Amino acid sequence: MRFLFPLFLLLSSLVVVLPGCEPKEDLLTTDSSAKLEFAEDTVKFDTVFTSVGTVSKRLWVYNRNVRAVRVSEISLQNRPGVTYSLLVNGDATLTARNVEIRGKDSVLVLVRATIDPTPADLKPFLVVDDLKFLTNGNEQVVKVLSYGQNAYFHNREEIRRNTIWKADKPHVIYDYAFVDSAITLTIEPGTRIYSHAGAALLVGGKLLCNATFQPAGELKPTDRNVVRFQGDRREAAYQETPGQWGGIWFLSSSRDNVVRYTDIKNSAFGLLVLNPRVLRPFPSVTVENSIIQNISSAKQAFTNAGVQVALDGAALLALSGNFTARNVLMANCEQYAVEGLLGSSLQLDYCTIANYSTLTNRLTPSVILASTLKINNQVKTAAPSLTMRNAIVWGSMREGEELEFVDGEQYAGNISISNSVLKTKKYDNTGALGQRKNGNILNPTEGPGYLFKSTPLRFRGKALDFQLDTLSPASNKALPLPGLTRDLLNRPRNPTTPDIGAYERVNP
């Protein structure tokens, strides 16, 4: 019994002391290094909204710190197209404030999305919002992705079996769609492909885009059988804005690609062959009866398997690749229209390059060849080649120079240009690189105002039309080419004296 009294005192002391010793997980930290972790980096509403509807998704938010944190604000921007609301700890709200998460604990955030009840053809295909968490001065963001129309969605999709993209619904690319090597992606006539900001179609195998379609007669610019690639922004302000998505990229393993009767617009690159290891055989792409326009990209760094290279935007860009282009219009590119690098082979027949800058004063020529390129900070060398027949190379360069052959003296024998209209001062001669020969027409005095029906320099505010003007110096100056008896719009060419460029002039 003599030990009971001291034990009673000890227990009494503990009772007094314990309430003042809070567990660490309840103590609040204000340290700026105390950040949150999330179960997902993107909240995806996979349900396709074809009418008014509401869908909810869960997001677990973790506090991995020993001590508790106070999230001062959880909020969404609520961009047009979808209305969001939050449910945090059972409380419905638009913006949650001062949410405490105990140490080594978590909280469930429920995100609810309600589609805007606008007609389907006015809804955006994708609505991307930012779910923001502000903790101890740190802002962390989880993307919220919602679909606003009935479409096929390709979100980081890897295509590993032969696949057909049908034309019954639009296709939307988010981030990328990748065609594996030895796999063929076939795109049906009339298919519409919309890509989100920065998204690209990556082809490691083969792309057959509208490869078998043949119009019965003259093709109208709005023909429903033309395949069309563009960005996913539907607003009028974005209809002709360059650089909205990445473009179509053909990788080192890609072979025998065909792109026909296709419009590609508003991207960073039109068609890009990316073979920085200079692996042979080179990837090859045949482009026919197509339009590539509104292309723009500041220099971008590409890193793949330890190989890094930086490239500017272009309608056709071949890095150790081969392009064959027939009846193709390339217009309004902010950097280059055609770029052949490091051993690439380019053949351009009946092509029109009408390169008028819409955003900036362009400082780059429309067509450029270069035999050297810095890859991984080392200079590689391989001579490119260019064959151009019955083509137009024109644009808005102030210095009047739309051609550039970098170190061209070293591969002058690889350049053959004939029966073409060229805007160039540098090569306005008969030397090894000079182009005043072979039936070429250089710097015609009529100027750009008479070359095409409508250009930004001639008719401001009018719809652009790069068909030939009635007084165009390109009329009846081409040399007939076997097998190329029709123009971009499938109109018959004059069998003896066809017109230069993608369009055969139609007499009124």
C-alpha positions as CSV (number, residue, x, y, z in Angstrom):
1,M,0.0,0.0,0.0
2,R,2.9,2.4,0.6
3,F,3.5,2.4,-3.2
4,L,-0.1,3.4,-4.1
5,F,0.2,7.0,-3.1
6,P,3.3,7.8,-5.3
7,L,1.6,6.0,-8.2
8,F,-1.5,8.1,-7.7
9,L,0.6,11.3,-7.8
10,L,2.3,10.2,-11.0
11,L,-1.0,9.4,-12.8
12,S,-2.4,12.8,-11.7
13,S,0.6,14.5,-13.2
14,L,0.1,12.8,-16.5
15,V,-3.5,13.8,-16.6
16,V,-2.5,17.4,-16.1
17,V,0.3,17.3,-18.7
18,L,-1.3,15.2,-21.5
19,P,-3.9,17.8,-22.7
20,G,-1.1,20.2,-23.4
21,C,0.9,17.8,-25.6
22,E,-0.9,17.8,-29.0
23,P,0.0,15.1,-31.5
24,K,2.3,16.3,-34.2
25,E,-0.3,15.6,-36.8
26,D,-2.5,18.3,-35.3
27,L,0.2,21.0,-35.1
28,L,-0.1,23.4,-38.0
29,T,3.0,24.2,-40.1
30,T,3.4,27.4,-42.1
31,D,6.6,26.2,-43.8
32,S,6.5,27.1,-47.5
33,S,8.1,23.8,-48.3
34,A,5.1,21.9,-47.1
35,K,3.3,20.9,-50.3
36,L,0.4,18.7,-51.2
37,E,0.4,15.5,-53.3
38,F,-2.4,14.4,-55.6
39,A,-3.7,11.0,-56.6
40,E,-3.9,12.2,-60.2
41,D,-2.3,15.1,-62.1
42,T,-5.5,15.5,-64.2
43,V,-9.2,15.1,-63.4
44,K,-10.7,13.7,-66.6
45,F,-14.4,13.7,-67.3
46,D,-14.4,10.8,-69.7
47,T,-18.2,10.9,-70.3
48,V,-19.0,12.6,-73.6
49,F,-21.7,15.2,-73.1
50,T,-24.2,15.1,-76.0
51,S,-26.8,17.1,-74.1
52,V,-27.1,18.9,-70.8
53,G,-25.7,16.8,-68.0
54,T,-23.8,16.7,-64.8
55,V,-20.9,14.3,-63.9
56,S,-18.8,14.2,-60.8
57,K,-15.2,13.0,-60.3
58,R,-13.1,12.3,-57.2
59,L,-9.7,13.7,-56.4
60,W,-7.7,12.5,-53.3
61,V,-5.4,15.2,-51.9
62,Y,-2.6,14.0,-49.6
63,N,-0.6,15.8,-46.9
64,R,2.6,13.8,-46.6
65,N,4.0,16.1,-44.0
66,V,4.2,15.2,-40.3
67,R,2.3,18.3,-39.3
68,A,-1.0,19.6,-40.5
69,V,-1.4,22.2,-43.3
70,R,-4.0,24.8,-44.0
71,V,-5.0,25.1,-47.6
72,S,-6.1,28.7,-47.8
73,E,-7.9,28.3,-51.1
74,I,-9.2,25.6,-53.5
75,S,-10.7,27.1,-56.6
76,L,-11.4,26.7,-60.3
77,Q,-11.4,29.3,-63.1
78,N,-14.6,28.1,-64.8
79,R,-13.8,28.8,-68.4
80,P,-16.7,29.0,-70.9
81,G,-18.3,25.7,-72.0
82,V,-18.4,23.9,-68.6
83,T,-19.5,25.0,-65.2
84,Y,-17.7,23.4,-62.3
85,S,-18.5,23.2,-58.6
86,L,-16.6,21.6,-55.6
87,L,-17.5,19.4,-52.7
88,V,-14.9,19.5,-50.0
89,N,-15.4,17.6,-46.7
90,G,-19.0,17.3,-47.6
91,D,-19.5,21.1,-48.2
92,A,-20.7,22.2,-51.6
93,T,-18.9,25.4,-52.7
94,L,-17.5,27.3,-55.7
95,T,-14.3,28.2,-53.8
96,A,-13.2,26.3,-50.6
97,R,-11.1,28.3,-48.1
98,N,-9.0,27.4,-45.0
99,V,-9.3,23.6,-45.4
100,E,-7.1,21.9,-42.8
101,I,-5.5,18.5,-43.5
102,R,-3.9,16.7,-40.6
103,G,-0.4,15.4,-40.9
104,K,-0.1,12.1,-42.9
105,D,-3.8,12.5,-43.8
106,S,-5.8,13.3,-46.8
107,V,-9.0,15.0,-48.0
108,L,-11.4,14.1,-50.7
109,V,-12.3,16.8,-53.3
110,L,-15.3,16.1,-55.4
111,V,-15.4,18.1,-58.7
112,R,-18.7,18.4,-60.4
113,A,-19.0,19.5,-64.1
114,T,-22.2,20.7,-65.8
115,I,-22.1,21.1,-69.6
116,D,-23.2,24.4,-71.1
117,P,-26.5,23.8,-72.9
118,T,-25.4,25.4,-76.2
119,P,-25.9,23.7,-79.6
120,A,-23.4,20.9,-80.3
121,D,-21.7,22.6,-83.2
122,L,-20.9,25.6,-80.9
123,K,-19.6,23.7,-78.0
124,P,-15.8,23.3,-77.6
125,F,-14.5,19.8,-78.1
126,L,-12.3,20.1,-75.0
127,V,-12.5,22.4,-72.0
128,V,-9.4,22.5,-69.9
129,D,-9.4,24.2,-66.5
130,D,-7.1,24.6,-63.6
131,L,-8.0,23.4,-60.1
132,K,-5.8,25.5,-57.9
133,F,-4.6,24.8,-54.4
134,L,-2.9,27.6,-52.4
135,T,-1.0,26.3,-49.4
136,N,1.5,28.4,-47.3
137,G,2.1,30.7,-50.3
138,N,2.5,27.8,-52.8
139,E,0.2,27.4,-55.7
140,Q,-0.3,23.9,-57.1
141,V,-2.4,23.0,-60.1
142,V,-4.3,19.9,-61.1
143,K,-5.7,20.0,-64.7
144,V,-9.4,19.4,-65.2
145,L,-10.4,18.0,-68.6
146,S,-13.9,17.9,-69.9
147,Y,-15.4,16.9,-73.2
148,G,-18.1,19.1,-74.7
149,Q,-19.1,17.2,-77.9
150,N,-19.6,13.7,-79.1
151,A,-16.3,12.7,-80.8
152,Y,-13.5,10.2,-80.8
153,F,-10.9,11.3,-78.2
154,H,-7.3,10.3,-78.4
155,N,-5.7,11.2,-75.1
156,R,-2.0,10.1,-75.1
157,E,-3.2,7.2,-77.2
158,E,-0.7,4.6,-78.4
159,I,-2.0,2.8,-81.6
160,R,-0.5,-0.7,-81.6
161,R,-2.6,-2.3,-84.2
162,N,-3.8,-1.3,-87.7
163,T,-6.5,1.3,-87.2
164,I,-9.0,3.3,-89.3
165,W,-10.1,6.7,-88.2
166,K,-13.7,7.0,-89.4
167,A,-15.4,10.2,-90.6
168,D,-18.7,9.6,-88.8
169,K,-17.6,11.8,-85.8
170,P,-14.8,14.3,-85.3
171,H,-11.5,13.1,-83.8
172,V,-9.9,15.1,-81.0
173,I,-6.2,14.7,-80.0
174,Y,-5.1,15.7,-76.5
175,D,-1.4,15.7,-75.9
176,Y,-0.6,13.1,-78.6
177,A,-1.7,10.1,-80.6
178,F,1.2,7.8,-81.4
179,V,1.2,5.3,-84.3
180,D,3.7,2.5,-83.4
181,S,6.3,1.2,-85.9
182,A,5.0,-1.4,-88.4
183,I,1.5,-0.1,-87.7
184,T,-0.7,1.7,-90.3
185,L,-3.2,4.4,-89.4
186,T,-5.7,4.9,-92.2
187,I,-7.8,8.1,-92.2
188,E,-11.1,8.0,-94.2
189,P,-12.2,10.7,-96.6
190,G,-14.0,13.6,-94.9
191,T,-12.5,13.0,-91.5
192,R,-12.1,16.0,-89.2
193,I,-9.2,16.0,-86.7
194,Y,-9.0,18.7,-84.0
195,S,-5.9,19.0,-81.8
196,H,-5.6,20.6,-78.4
197,A,-2.9,23.2,-77.7
198,G,0.5,21.6,-78.2
199,A,-0.9,18.2,-79.3
200,A,0.5,16.3,-82.2
201,L,0.0,13.2,-84.3
202,L,3.2,11.1,-84.0
203,V,3.8,8.5,-86.7
204,G,6.3,5.8,-86.1
205,G,4.7,3.5,-88.6
206,K,2.6,4.5,-91.7
207,L,0.0,7.1,-92.2
208,L,-2.4,6.7,-95.1
209,C,-4.5,9.9,-95.1
210,N,-7.2,10.0,-97.8
211,A,-4.9,7.8,-99.8
212,T,-7.5,6.2,-102.1
213,F,-10.0,9.1,-102.6
214,Q,-10.4,10.3,-106.2
215,P,-13.0,13.1,-106.9
216,A,-15.3,12.6,-109.9
217,G,-14.9,16.1,-111.1
218,E,-13.7,19.6,-110.0
219,L,-13.2,19.7,-106.2
220,K,-14.7,22.5,-104.3
221,P,-12.6,24.0,-101.5
222,T,-15.4,23.0,-99.0
223,D,-15.8,19.5,-100.4
224,R,-16.8,17.2,-97.5
225,N,-14.4,14.5,-98.7
226,V,-11.3,16.6,-97.9
227,V,-9.6,15.5,-94.6
228,R,-9.1,18.5,-92.3
229,F,-6.6,19.0,-89.5
230,Q,-6.8,22.1,-87.2
231,G,-6.8,23.3,-83.6
232,D,-9.8,22.5,-81.3
233,R,-10.6,26.2,-80.5
234,R,-13.9,26.9,-82.3
235,E,-14.2,30.6,-81.8
236,A,-14.0,32.8,-84.9
237,A,-10.8,34.6,-83.6
238,Y,-8.9,31.3,-83.8
239,Q,-10.0,30.2,-87.3
240,E,-6.8,31.5,-88.9
241,T,-4.4,31.8,-86.0
242,P,-1.1,29.9,-86.5
243,G,0.7,27.8,-83.9
244,Q,-2.3,26.3,-82.1
245,W,-1.2,22.7,-82.1
246,G,1.9,20.7,-82.9
247,G,1.3,19.2,-86.4
248,I,1.9,15.7,-87.9
249,W,5.4,14.3,-87.1
250,F,7.0,11.3,-88.9
251,L,9.6,9.6,-86.8
252,S,12.7,7.7,-87.8
253,S,10.9,4.4,-88.2
254,S,8.1,5.8,-90.4
255,R,7.9,4.7,-94.1
256,D,5.8,5.2,-97.2
257,N,3.4,7.8,-95.9
258,V,0.7,9.2,-98.1
259,V,-1.3,12.5,-97.4
260,R,-3.8,13.4,-100.1
261,Y,-6.7,15.8,-100.4
262,T,-6.0,17.1,-96.9
263,D,-6.0,20.6,-95.4
264,I,-3.7,21.2,-92.5
265,K,-3.8,24.6,-90.7
266,N,-2.9,26.6,-87.7
267,S,-0.1,24.4,-86.4
268,A,3.5,24.8,-85.3
269,F,4.6,22.4,-88.0
270,G,2.6,21.1,-91.0
271,L,4.3,17.8,-91.9
272,L,7.6,17.2,-90.0
273,V,10.0,14.4,-90.6
274,L,12.1,14.0,-87.5
275,N,15.1,11.7,-88.0
276,P,17.9,13.3,-86.0
277,R,20.1,10.2,-85.9
278,V,20.2,10.3,-89.7
279,L,19.0,6.6,-89.8
280,R,18.6,5.0,-93.2
281,P,16.4,4.4,-95.1
282,F,15.0,7.8,-94.5
283,P,11.3,8.3,-93.6
284,S,9.3,9.3,-96.7
285,V,6.1,11.2,-97.2
286,T,4.1,11.8,-100.4
287,V,1.8,14.8,-100.3
288,E,-0.7,15.5,-103.1
289,N,-3.6,17.9,-103.7
290,S,-3.3,19.4,-100.2
291,I,-3.2,22.8,-98.5
292,I,-0.9,23.6,-95.6
293,Q,-1.3,27.1,-94.2
294,N,-1.0,29.3,-91.1
295,I,2.1,27.6,-89.7
296,S,4.2,29.2,-87.0
297,S,6.5,28.1,-84.3
298,A,9.3,29.7,-82.3
299,K,12.4,27.5,-82.2
300,Q,11.5,24.3,-80.4
301,A,13.8,21.8,-78.8
302,F,13.1,18.1,-79.5
303,T,14.6,15.5,-77.3
304,N,14.2,11.8,-78.1
305,A,16.4,8.9,-76.8
306,G,19.1,11.3,-75.8
307,V,19.2,13.2,-79.1
308,Q,18.4,16.9,-78.9
309,V,17.8,19.3,-81.7
310,A,16.1,22.7,-82.1
311,L,13.9,23.5,-85.1
312,D,11.8,26.4,-86.4
313,G,8.3,25.9,-87.7
314,A,7.6,25.0,-91.4
315,A,4.8,23.7,-93.6
316,L,7.1,20.9,-94.8
317,L,10.2,20.2,-92.7
318,A,12.5,17.3,-93.5
319,L,15.3,16.5,-91.0
320,S,17.0,13.5,-92.8
321,G,13.8,12.7,-94.6
322,N,12.2,12.7,-98.1
323,F,9.2,14.6,-99.3
324,T,7.4,14.3,-102.6
325,A,4.8,17.1,-103.0
326,R,2.5,17.5,-106.0
327,N,-0.3,20.1,-106.4
328,V,0.3,21.5,-102.9
329,L,-0.4,25.0,-101.7
330,M,1.7,26.3,-98.7
331,A,0.6,29.7,-97.5
332,N,1.2,32.1,-94.7
333,C,4.0,30.5,-92.7
334,E,5.6,32.8,-90.1
335,Q,9.0,31.0,-90.4
336,Y,9.7,28.7,-93.4
337,A,7.4,27.0,-95.9
338,V,9.8,24.3,-97.0
339,E,13.0,23.3,-95.1
340,G,15.3,20.5,-96.1
341,L,18.1,19.6,-93.6
342,L,20.9,17.1,-93.3
343,G,20.6,14.9,-96.4
344,S,16.9,15.3,-97.0
345,S,15.5,14.9,-100.5
346,L,12.7,17.2,-101.7
347,Q,10.7,17.0,-104.9
348,L,8.1,19.7,-105.5
349,D,6.0,19.6,-108.7
350,Y,3.2,22.1,-109.4
351,C,3.4,23.5,-106.0
352,T,2.5,27.1,-104.9
353,I,4.3,28.7,-102.0
354,A,2.6,32.0,-101.2
355,N,4.2,33.0,-98.0
356,Y,2.6,36.1,-96.5
357,S,3.2,36.8,-92.9
358,T,0.1,37.6,-90.9
359,L,1.6,38.2,-87.4
360,T,5.2,39.5,-87.8
361,N,7.6,40.8,-90.3
362,R,9.1,37.5,-91.4
363,L,12.9,37.3,-91.5
364,T,13.3,33.8,-92.9
365,P,13.1,32.7,-96.6
366,S,10.2,30.5,-97.8
367,V,12.5,27.7,-99.0
368,I,15.8,26.8,-97.3
369,L,18.3,23.9,-97.6
370,A,21.1,23.2,-95.2
371,S,23.7,20.4,-95.2
372,T,24.8,21.0,-91.6
373,L,22.9,20.9,-88.3
374,K,23.9,21.0,-84.7
375,I,22.6,17.9,-82.8
376,N,23.6,17.3,-79.2
377,N,26.0,20.3,-79.6
378,Q,27.8,18.5,-82.4
379,V,27.6,19.5,-86.0
380,K,26.5,16.8,-88.4
381,T,26.9,17.1,-92.2
382,A,25.0,15.5,-95.1
383,A,24.1,17.2,-98.4
384,P,20.4,17.8,-99.2
385,S,18.8,17.7,-102.6
386,L,16.0,19.7,-104.2
387,T,14.1,19.1,-107.5
388,M,11.5,21.7,-108.2
389,R,9.4,21.8,-111.4
390,N,6.5,24.1,-112.4
391,A,6.4,25.7,-108.9
392,I,5.9,29.2,-107.5
393,V,8.1,30.5,-104.6
394,W,6.8,33.9,-103.6
395,G,6.1,35.8,-100.4
396,S,6.3,39.0,-98.4
397,M,10.0,39.1,-97.5
398,R,11.0,42.8,-97.6
399,E,14.5,42.0,-98.9
400,G,12.9,40.1,-101.8
401,E,14.7,36.9,-100.9
402,E,12.6,33.7,-100.7
403,L,15.4,31.2,-101.4
404,E,18.4,30.2,-99.3
405,F,20.9,27.4,-100.0
406,V,23.2,27.4,-96.9
407,D,26.7,26.5,-98.1
408,G,25.0,25.6,-101.4
409,E,28.3,25.6,-103.4
410,Q,29.0,22.2,-101.8
411,Y,25.9,20.6,-103.1
412,A,25.0,22.7,-106.1
413,G,24.7,19.6,-108.3
414,N,21.8,18.4,-106.1
415,I,19.6,21.4,-106.9
416,S,17.4,21.4,-110.0
417,I,14.8,24.1,-110.5
418,S,12.9,24.4,-113.8
419,N,9.9,26.3,-115.2
420,S,9.3,28.0,-111.9
421,V,8.4,31.5,-110.7
422,L,11.0,32.6,-108.1
423,K,11.4,35.6,-105.9
424,T,15.2,35.8,-105.3
425,K,17.9,38.4,-105.7
426,K,20.7,36.2,-104.4
427,Y,20.3,33.6,-107.1
428,D,19.3,35.9,-109.9
429,N,22.1,34.8,-112.2
430,T,23.3,31.9,-114.3
431,G,26.0,30.5,-112.0
432,A,26.2,27.1,-110.3
433,L,23.5,28.2,-107.9
434,G,21.9,30.8,-110.1
435,Q,18.4,30.2,-111.3
436,R,18.1,32.4,-114.4
437,K,17.9,29.3,-116.6
438,N,15.8,26.2,-117.3
439,G,12.7,28.2,-118.1
440,N,12.5,29.9,-114.7
441,I,10.9,33.3,-114.3
442,L,12.7,35.4,-111.7
443,N,11.3,38.5,-109.9
444,P,8.6,39.3,-112.6
445,T,8.0,43.0,-112.9
446,E,4.2,42.6,-112.5
447,G,4.9,41.9,-108.8
448,P,2.8,40.0,-106.3
449,G,-0.3,42.0,-107.0
450,Y,-0.7,40.3,-110.4
451,L,0.7,36.9,-109.6
452,F,-2.4,35.7,-107.6
453,K,-6.0,36.8,-107.5
454,S,-5.9,38.1,-103.9
455,T,-3.1,38.5,-101.4
456,P,-2.7,40.5,-98.2
457,L,-0.6,43.1,-100.1
458,R,-3.2,43.6,-102.9
459,F,-6.6,43.3,-101.2
460,R,-6.5,43.9,-97.5
461,G,-9.5,42.4,-95.7
462,K,-10.5,40.3,-98.7
463,A,-10.5,36.5,-98.6
464,L,-7.1,35.3,-99.8
465,D,-7.1,33.5,-103.2
466,F,-3.8,32.1,-104.5
467,Q,-5.2,31.0,-107.8
468,L,-3.6,32.8,-110.7
469,D,-4.6,36.3,-111.7
470,T,-5.7,36.9,-115.3
471,L,-2.4,38.7,-116.0
472,S,-0.2,36.3,-114.0
473,P,3.3,35.7,-115.5
474,A,2.8,32.1,-114.4
475,S,0.1,31.4,-117.0
476,N,0.9,28.9,-119.7
477,K,4.6,28.8,-118.8
478,A,4.8,25.3,-117.3
479,L,6.3,22.2,-118.9
480,P,3.8,19.2,-119.0
481,L,4.8,16.5,-116.6
482,P,3.8,12.8,-117.1
483,G,0.9,11.7,-114.9
484,L,0.2,15.2,-113.6
485,T,-2.6,16.2,-115.8
486,R,-4.9,17.8,-113.2
487,D,-4.4,20.6,-110.6
488,L,-5.0,20.9,-106.9
489,L,-8.8,21.1,-107.4
490,N,-8.8,18.1,-109.9
491,R,-9.3,20.5,-112.9
492,P,-7.7,19.4,-116.1
493,R,-4.4,21.1,-117.0
494,N,-3.7,22.4,-120.5
495,P,-2.0,19.5,-122.1
496,T,0.6,21.5,-124.0
497,T,1.1,24.8,-122.1
498,P,-0.1,24.3,-118.5
499,D,0.1,27.0,-115.8
500,I,2.9,27.1,-113.2
501,G,1.8,26.4,-109.6
502,A,-0.8,24.3,-107.9
503,Y,-3.8,25.9,-109.7
504,E,-4.6,25.8,-113.4
505,R,-6.2,29.1,-114.3
506,V,-9.8,28.8,-115.4
507,N,-10.8,31.1,-118.3
508,P,-13.9,33.2,-117.5
